[in-house]
């Protein structure tokens, strides 16, 4: 009875914090996390430290509830039976396929909840499942590994390919790589194994390779990828370049392009969509070329506008950097850094479901794109620790872990109804005036603020 009242109080005063914990529990309950570890780990064993405990500690640091991994360990010391050294040893040896499984499983378990809430977006191109692909090189870490301490260069702990489903607003897959110098394209053969028919892949020019384009086409998948200047074999323009109209960013033209695959001695005929930009890109390009194997029935102008939706995955990386601590500078070993980033992707998925529930409960004006991950994370940071002290873990498992997707969706919408949505809306940036020219030169090192105000 007392626990019920306490739970209701948090649900009324800070529903987003309750929702976060509930969605985490539903997406990956401890038992399921440990099952994933046993299924995918090759060399590691559980011993005294369960993998679910490692993920729980790491999530406290990634969400900002604790300022560091060690602070998160100290906060969880009563629940752990091992030393901090044992925790770090586990982090340093967690295999990339285990980290990958966390992202895949979270997306798989949360997708039915989103569909039950009717919170999925309209397809970007009807008849296809759109997937946006991009790579992320992790930032340099501290020089904590002995061999790096005398080096001036920042140690790079690896990189990942991330796949975003824009209709679900979920990171549905990740492909980690421990070598910070390895090319992102080296992971494309592994990615191709996950491709299914009627997929539509949108990607930047770094992924425009002969093998990848032929691989997608062979699997009856489709692509809209910016052309790279040097990576395609035997490319030849065919026919005339025809003007098709305007899109949001410039004039649109179309022409056929043939490319050859030397390994199979086959040729692929593609649509080459050229956009003469009104404003140059950050790299100074005034014209970009997109390649696609979509049928002629798909309008060129629509495809030109569709490519602009790549910004969604850039926003994902921006939120992981600015609102979450997915890149922890003290985690220097590649496996640990990649695990932290994948826990960040898991957290991004959870917060995305929170936004969808708020949108479903409050309707117009609470669209996902208008809600700020930063303000949501700030609210959660302020309340989470006290809530977890007041409500024991078994209550969360009993309440959320075993719910069917429809039950979970209904409960989330009810909780979201208590939220004050204006608190979590993004603030519109105003145009800043350029700073005025300063006087006084180098000789005037300081001034008295009080005297200046008195002169006013």
Steps between C-alpha positions, in 0.01 A plus 500: 500500500782741593699406187190564292466853637869575448486370145193713425671810639797461264267417211314824564794733568765362260330259259787508246738357763257219578454440127877481441549236767192312383607495134853392598353215701271399214763536225771299671414343837799363689419140416490578127830691513670202662348268239642720222844483662492122525385473140751735336812499722776271374790537742341670802320329786258641758674383819394720796418810295188477284502692173168663596679659798770636268239654269315649798815669632594626155149636438530719812809662349361525146176668609694745719342375823859448616796706385730208423510122479674479838236724661233273351682197643509658847129580479430134416756349740232352727363295210840388366719235661817580303769767505520800270798333334283199412236731350755678280649167398154386387449824304838467329423148379136527390497379141356729229231250398357519853480879479335468159241259641388761758410747223323242285302355789388839631366595156329163455322521837400867472366487143173319598445759776534788254263332258248438779517873586452578129807720539684407182552766233364476148740311268749734336437307178187278505569135422855498640659471843741792514830459686747785544864395531795696635827443683628644828866513599520523877683800644851463639524376859729585790857364490439241773640197320871484584618488138311820414619723784796646314313543172375843397222360280160417648440121528204399281291215648320397181195580293154368406254490216153591627168428327203727579138418418349848448141374515558357849765755605705206630860393453427148378856373447865580565821350365791567740866495397789520748757644257470879498696515171295238313286623211127510561459315169674197648179432696273502193527122429369433852221754451397344167416178685214686674348649181152385398287556190317835473745672735583855393847604619590869519868578554775753434771465236739313729281191446486535122709198401460254214467201732239663723277623217512166318446319832185699577362451149569124509292476820209683331555800727508862387729793573533876480868572552709805418755426229868485595746635248743206488353180648287363213631267232452576130239771546352646179234765451233406246253716307415864559489685829138613548367772728225366730408813699586638844527349844542679831874560451542562126449399137465126431629310195506131408720281282572127471830360632650156442745335738686169464575230754837348402449201733180379331547670161153658525369852438250699703302791353421767760312826518741791559319791663694826495404794724647842418489655846377848581760509780825300502554219750736531797771352275436766235323267252247681279368183338437155647418176320276227643490143370194278524361175365141596586256453212415784262154526657657670805517872422845656486397808700372274779830312507698824519293609801520151651879518520468803728358269767858388566510780758304273736800279568720807545252611768533157664877540529456858622265391778734222610779758528315794652221349712647160591852389595530222243869579443679467835857631478622282787399176323814460293479135401311460170258232620397712801457817292289319240282344770440846652397640163261209441347559843464861381311376191281285726425809713426703186242238402341515844475881492360480148217282632444758778464772236260285301284443810494874573403566140224236511362638827513872418454502122581805289779711641674203661652350186821303554710752306388781734599322821847549645707203615707746705204622709366148543842378616531795739167416664594132526842580653337710771247236607635157410722425799239595759236300316716188497561535874127533565385222267695170502608329179262205541204739471617619158551146375160391624326807351664534157718205395226248421241731344375426151574776243139628504495510879834681504379751241183574698692550826757731336227719349328522840827604666579746221164669559641635831802665334526875448614490138605870467787428741652258250463693176804612306580870520514686172838659433498873443734672257796639694646837423874502430711603805594870506856617442671520841704798616786536747755276326739268684586757769151499652500161670190558715231753589274563799147388421355716781659821362374426150147451632527824701593687180194355329 
